[in-house]
């Protein structure tokens, strides 16, 4: 849909573009900084993954990482993520001290010249998938969330108390049949995929530890969790603003409740409520088309228009969902996300804001030579390179069609 005020810019020259980045998990990442540069990136998205959640990011450590990236010919554009400790989310234990540590880390990042910090407020788990190697018709491997398998894990592997109340009789019946078809190795792999930790995540649990972590949220509703997020931002946003840092919250992935845990950043109304509570534009958004796109009620182009002055960082990927509640990571220009309309809105948004926006091709299929290598799920080199190349071409085509050369 064209903006009603688009005519004021359609005859100009396009001066702004997405800053092409890739996520890098540090020196141990199988994908090197040199690989990322060869993909055509000028920016890197990374974090100090070797530091435990809640620890202060010392200026010396930040500058050391920054120099490593700059020596490779790129810029550290975005921190992803500066993790929010679970005690902050629940406002328990030493959460005041942990918030003070967060403030210091933000100040140090600002001193080092890093202007965008992404974080999330998802309880216990970061992004969740049941299958990390879902085979595509072309032989490449994708990430997948299968609802029946997830319910089977909840009911019959984790055996979470009261879990059966969260599902319909039909869903439980499908999950029973799905579980009965699994062999012992498949059950072990399912458990590992869900609770053993994913790239960029510190969490890695045994089943007992996992249930204990879930129990800390037993009396925390969605309203309470949202209030905890707002209270956190009330003290964090002024520090970020003073430090010259924009905060970009990542939506829940997937954007619906899991394992009895509340979710509060999954819909347009969730973002509206967050902005209403904390009006400062420093309180911004990491617009992840893959996370928001899992919900058919999220109109992504409309959300970009609505939150245009809040979008500080872009994750571009697409998923394909079905009526059973399953979804998998599609090719970047495929799936249920209309990437043409999304990127068209982004191009217009950047011209109106008169600013570039960092973007990374989020996730990617494991394919070609990477099928023979050990890679971080979703973060192999070649699949992301394909995604970046497609998005780069899409953006260029849109810019040339909308603006004079």
C-alpha positions in Angstrom: 0.0 0.0 0.0 1.4 3.4 -1.0 1.7 6.0 1.7 -0.7 8.9 1.3 2.1 11.4 1.5 4.5 9.5 -0.8 4.2 12.0 -3.6 6.4 14.4 -1.7 9.4 12.1 -2.1 8.9 10.0 -5.1 10.7 12.4 -7.5 13.8 12.8 -5.3 17.0 10.9 -5.2 17.3 8.0 -2.9 20.1 8.9 -0.4 19.6 6.3 2.3 19.8 2.5 2.4 19.9 -0.4 4.7 23.3 -1.0 6.3 24.1 -4.6 5.4 25.3 -6.5 8.4 25.6 -10.1 9.6 25.5 -11.5 13.1 28.8 -12.8 14.5 29.2 -14.9 17.6 32.8 -13.9 18.2 36.1 -15.5 17.6 34.7 -19.0 18.0 32.1 -18.5 15.3 32.6 -20.9 12.4 31.8 -17.9 10.1 34.7 -15.5 10.2 34.8 -11.8 10.0 36.5 -12.2 6.7 33.6 -14.4 5.5 31.1 -11.6 6.5 33.1 -9.0 4.7 33.2 -11.1 1.5 29.5 -11.3 1.7 29.4 -7.6 1.1 28.6 -6.5 4.6 30.0 -3.2 6.0 28.6 -3.9 9.5 28.7 -6.5 12.2 26.1 -7.4 14.8 27.6 -9.1 17.8 27.8 -9.2 21.6 30.3 -10.1 24.4 29.0 -13.7 24.6 31.8 -14.8 26.8 30.5 -12.6 29.6 27.7 -14.1 31.8 24.3 -12.4 31.8 24.2 -9.6 34.4 28.0 -8.9 34.3 29.2 -5.4 33.5 30.6 -4.9 30.0 33.8 -3.2 30.7 34.9 -0.4 28.3 38.1 -2.3 27.7 36.3 -5.4 26.6 34.0 -3.5 24.3 36.9 -1.6 22.7 38.8 -4.9 22.2 35.9 -6.4 20.3 35.3 -3.2 18.4 39.0 -3.1 17.3 38.8 -6.7 16.1 35.9 -5.8 13.8 37.4 -2.6 12.6 40.7 -4.4 11.8 38.6 -6.7 9.5 37.4 -3.6 7.6 33.9 -3.3 9.1 32.1 -1.5 11.9 30.3 -2.8 15.0 26.9 -1.4 14.2 24.6 -3.1 16.6 24.9 -5.0 19.9 22.8 -8.1 19.9 22.2 -8.7 22.6 22.9 -7.0 25.9 20.9 -9.7 27.8 18.4 -8.9 30.4 18.9 -11.1 33.4 16.0 -13.3 34.5 16.0 -11.7 37.9 15.3 -8.4 36.2 12.4 -9.9 34.3 10.9 -11.3 37.5 12.1 -8.4 39.8 13.5 -10.9 42.3 16.8 -11.4 44.1 19.5 -8.8 43.4 17.6 -7.3 40.4 18.5 -3.7 41.6 22.2 -4.5 41.4 21.7 -6.1 38.0 19.9 -3.1 36.6 22.8 -0.9 37.8 25.2 -3.2 36.0 23.0 -2.8 32.9 23.2 1.0 33.1 27.0 0.9 33.3 27.2 -1.4 30.3 25.0 1.0 28.3 27.2 3.9 29.3 30.3 2.1 28.3 28.8 1.1 24.9 27.9 4.7 24.3 31.4 5.8 25.2 32.7 3.3 22.6 30.5 4.8 20.0 28.0 2.0 19.6 24.6 3.5 19.0 22.1 0.6 18.8 21.5 -2.1 21.5 19.1 -4.9 20.9 17.6 -6.9 23.8 14.5 -9.1 24.5 12.2 -9.7 27.4 11.3 -13.3 26.7 11.0 -15.4 29.9 13.5 -18.3 30.3 13.9 -19.2 26.6 15.1 -17.1 23.7 13.9 -18.2 20.3 12.3 -21.7 20.3 12.3 -24.4 17.6 11.5 -28.1 17.7 13.7 -29.0 14.7 17.0 -27.4 13.8 17.5 -29.4 10.6 14.1 -29.5 8.8 14.9 -30.8 5.3 13.6 -28.7 2.4 12.7 -30.1 -1.1 16.0 -28.9 -2.4 18.0 -30.7 0.3 18.8 -27.6 2.4 18.0 -27.5 6.1 15.8 -25.0 7.9 14.6 -24.2 11.4 11.1 -25.4 12.3 8.5 -25.1 15.0 6.1 -28.0 15.1 3.3 -27.4 17.5 2.3 -31.1 18.0 6.0 -32.0 18.8 6.2 -29.1 21.2 3.1 -30.1 23.0 4.3 -33.7 23.2 7.5 -32.4 24.8 5.5 -30.3 27.3 3.1 -33.2 28.2 5.3 -36.3 28.0 8.9 -35.3 28.3 8.9 -32.3 30.6 5.6 -33.4 32.2 5.0 -29.8 33.4 2.3 -29.7 36.1 -1.0 -28.5 34.8 0.2 -28.4 31.2 -2.8 -30.3 29.9 -5.0 -27.3 30.7 -3.2 -25.2 28.2 -4.2 -27.4 25.2 -7.5 -28.5 23.7 -8.5 -32.1 23.6 -7.8 -32.2 19.9 -4.3 -30.8 20.4 -3.6 -33.3 23.1 -4.8 -36.1 20.9 -2.5 -35.1 18.0 0.4 -34.7 20.4 -0.1 -38.2 21.8 0.0 -39.7 18.3 3.1 -37.6 17.4 4.9 -38.7 20.5 4.1 -42.4 19.9 5.7 -42.2 16.5 9.0 -40.8 17.9 11.8 -43.2 18.6 14.1 -42.7 21.6 16.7 -40.8 19.6 14.0 -38.4 18.3 12.7 -37.7 21.8 16.2 -36.9 23.0 16.8 -34.6 20.1 13.5 -32.8 20.6 14.4 -32.2 24.3 17.9 -31.0 23.3 16.5 -28.6 20.6 14.2 -26.9 23.1 16.2 -26.7 26.3 19.9 -27.2 25.5 20.5 -23.6 24.4 20.8 -21.9 21.1 23.5 -19.6 19.6 23.7 -16.3 21.5 21.9 -17.8 24.5 23.6 -18.5 27.9 20.8 -20.8 29.0 21.3 -24.6 28.8 19.2 -26.7 31.1 18.6 -30.2 32.4 14.9 -31.0 32.6 14.9 -30.4 36.4 16.6 -27.1 36.0 14.2 -26.1 33.2 11.2 -26.8 35.3 12.7 -24.8 38.2 13.2 -21.9 35.8 9.6 -22.1 34.7 8.4 -22.2 38.3 9.9 -18.7 38.9 7.2 -17.4 36.6 4.4 -19.3 38.3 2.7 -16.1 39.7 3.7 -13.7 36.9 1.0 -12.9 34.4 1.4 -11.2 31.1 0.2 -7.9 32.8 2.8 -8.4 35.5 5.6 -9.1 33.1 4.7 -6.1 31.0 4.8 -4.0 34.1 8.2 -5.4 35.0 9.4 -4.4 31.5 8.1 -0.9 31.8 9.7 -0.5 35.3 13.0 -1.7 33.8 12.7 0.8 30.9 11.8 3.7 33.2 15.3 3.6 34.6 17.2 2.3 31.6 15.9 4.6 28.8 17.2 7.8 30.3 20.6 6.3 30.7 20.6 5.1 27.1 19.4 8.5 25.8 22.1 10.3 27.7 24.7 7.8 26.4 23.6 8.3 22.8 22.3 4.7 22.5 19.0 3.6 21.0 17.3 0.6 22.5 15.7 -1.9 20.2 13.5 -4.6 21.8 13.2 -7.9 19.8 9.7 -9.4 19.6 8.9 -12.7 21.2 9.9 -15.7 19.0 7.5 -17.3 18.5 5.1 -14.5 19.4 2.6 -16.5 21.6 2.7 -18.1 25.1 4.7 -21.2 25.6 5.0 -23.6 28.6 2.7 -21.4 30.6 5.1 -18.4 30.2 3.6 -15.0 29.3 4.6 -13.1 26.2 4.3 -9.4 25.9 6.1 -8.3 22.7 4.3 -10.1 19.9 1.6 -7.8 18.4 1.1 -4.3 17.2 -1.0 -3.6 20.3 1.9 -4.8 22.5 4.2 -2.3 20.9 1.7 0.5 21.2 1.3 -0.2 24.9 5.0 -0.1 25.4 5.4 3.2 23.6 2.5 4.7 25.5 4.2 3.8 28.8 7.7 5.0 27.6 7.2 7.7 25.0 10.9 8.4 24.4 12.1 7.5 20.9 15.1 5.9 22.5 12.6 3.2 23.5 12.7 1.5 20.1 12.1 -1.7 18.2 14.1 -4.3 16.4 11.6 -5.1 13.6 11.9 -8.8 13.0 9.7 -9.8 10.1 10.2 -13.5 11.0 8.9 -13.2 14.5 6.0 -10.8 13.8 5.2 -12.7 10.6 4.3 -15.9 12.4 1.1 -14.3 13.4 -1.4 -13.8 10.5 -3.0 -10.9 12.5 0.2 -8.8 12.2 0.1 -6.5 9.2 3.9 -6.0 8.7 3.8 -3.1 6.2 1.2 -1.3 8.3 3.4 -1.9 11.4 6.4 -0.3 9.7 4.4 2.8 8.9 3.0 3.0 12.4 6.3 2.5 14.2 8.6 4.1 11.6 10.3 6.5 14.1 10.9 3.6 16.5 12.6 1.1 14.3 16.3 1.1 15.0 17.3 -2.2 13.6 15.9 -4.7 11.1 15.8 -8.5 11.0 14.6 -9.6 7.6 13.5 -13.2 7.2 10.3 -15.1 6.3 8.4 -18.0 7.7 5.7 -20.3 6.3 3.0 -21.2 8.6 0.0 -23.6 8.5 -3.4 -23.9 10.2 -2.0 -26.5 12.7 0.3 -23.8 14.3 3.5 -25.0 12.7 6.0 -22.8 10.9 9.4 -23.1 9.3 12.0 -20.7 8.0 11.5 -20.1 4.3 13.8 -18.5 1.8 14.0 -14.8 2.5 11.8 -13.8 -0.4 9.4 -16.7 0.0 6.9 -17.7 2.7 4.1 -15.7 4.2 6.0 -12.4 4.6 5.5 -10.1 1.6 9.1 -9.0 1.5 8.5 -6.7 -1.4 6.0 -4.6 0.4 8.1 -4.7 3.6 11.3 -3.5 1.9 9.3 -0.9 0.0 8.0 0.5 3.2 11.5 0.5 4.7 13.0 2.3 1.7 10.3 5.0 2.0 10.8 5.2 5.8 14.5 5.8 5.5 14.0 8.6 3.0 11.4 10.3 5.3 13.6 9.9 8.3 16.7 10.8 6.4 18.7 8.0 8.0 20.1 4.6 7.2 19.0 1.6 9.2 21.2 -1.4 10.0 19.8 -4.7 8.7 20.8 -8.3 8.8 19.4 -11.3 6.9 18.0 -13.2 9.8 18.7 -17.0 9.8 19.3 -18.9 6.6 19.2 -22.4 5.3 22.1 -24.7 5.8 23.0 -25.5 2.2 25.7 -26.4 -0.3 29.1 -26.8 1.3 27.8 -25.8 4.7 25.9 -29.1 4.9 29.3 -30.7 5.4 30.2 -28.4 8.3 29.3 -27.8 11.9 27.4 -24.5 12.0 25.3 -22.5 14.4 21.6 -23.3 13.8 20.3 -20.6 11.4 23.6 -18.9 11.1 25.6 -20.8 8.5 27.4 -18.6 6.0 26.0 -19.6 2.6 22.3 -19.5 3.5 22.6 -16.0 4.9 24.7 -14.9 2.0 21.9 -16.0 -0.3 19.4 -14.1 1.8 21.5 -11.0 1.9 22.1 -11.1 -1.9 18.3 -11.4 -2.5 17.5 -8.6 -0.1 20.2 -6.4 -1.5 18.8 -6.8 -5.0 15.2 -6.3 -3.9 16.2 -3.0 -2.1 18.1 -1.8 -5.2 15.2 -2.6 -7.5 12.7 -0.8 -5.3 14.9 2.3 -4.9 15.4 2.6 -8.6 11.7 2.2 -9.3 10.7 4.8 -6.8 13.4 7.4 -7.1 15.4 9.1 -9.9 19.0 7.7 -10.2 
